[in-house]
Amino acid sequence: MILRSFNIATLSIACSICTFSVIAAQPDAPDVSKLKAEAISIVKQFGGTLKPKLVKALNEGGVNHAVKVCSEEAPAIAELLSKKTNWQVNRVSLKARNNKTAKPDLWETAVLKEFDQRQAQGEKAKSMAKAEIIKNEFRFMKAQGTAPLCLTCHGTELTNETKSALEHYYPSDNATGYTLGQIRGAFSLTKKL
C-alpha cells in the first residue's frame, strides 16, 4: 500500500513537471487588448489623415476634386499604414465603391452583416467593432458610419456633378443611397501572429 501510494505520488509529480514543461514551451498567447488598442490607433490615423484631405479638396475644388482625391488618397493611406505598422489595412463594404480594394472576404462579409443587425437593434456605428483570432491572424473591424460629409458622395440625393465624378473615378460604384449614421462599411485590419 505504501509502495502504491509512493508510485501514484511520483507519477503525479512527473505529470506536473511534464505539463509545466509543455506550457513553458508554448509561445505566449497574444495580448488581445494590446492588439485591439493598436488597431484602433491605426483606424484613427487613417480617418484623421483622409478626412482633412477630403474637406480641403471639397472646399478648394468641389465634389469632382474631392472624389478624385478620395480615389487616390484612400488607397495610398491604406498602403502607407500597412507598410508602417505591419498590419494589412483596408476599408470594405457590402456596397463597394472600389471593387479592387473594398470587396469584403467571407469573414468581413459576415461581420458587416452582423454590424447591420446590431445597428437595426439600436447600436450606433461609432461603438461597433469586432476582433477575432483566425488561423494565426488577428482580425479587427471597426464600423464606419455615414457622417454628414459622407452624404455628399454616398447619400441618397446626389448632384449631377457628384454622379458624373463617381462615374468617372468609380465606374462600378455601388456605395450610394446611405442615410446619416447608417453603416456604409468598415475599416478592416489584419495582423499575422
DAVEN-V313029 format. One line per field, one symbol per residue. psi: psi as a letter, one per 40 degrees, with the letter a starting at -180 (. if undefined). burial: I if it has 9 or more other C-alpha atoms within 8 Angstrom, else O. Layout:
# DAVEN-V313029
psi=???
burial=???
This chain:
# DAVEN-V313029
psi=dddddddddddddddddddddddddiiiiigdddddddddddddddddddddddddddddeaddddddddddddddddddddddefihhihiidghdhedeehiadddddddddddddddeeiiddehihiihhffihhhihihihidddddeeadgiiddddddddddgdfhefieiiheiheaihhihhh.
burial=OOOOOOOOOOOOOOOOOOOOOOOOOOOOOOOOOOIIOOIIOIIOOIOOIIOOIIIOIIOOIIIIIIIIIIIOIIIOIIIOIIOOOOIOIIIIIIIIIIIOIIIIOOOIIOIIOOIIOIIOOOIOIOOIOOIOOOOOIIIIIIIIIIOOOIIIIIIIOIOOOIIIIIIOIIOOIOIIOIIIIIIIIIIIIIIOO
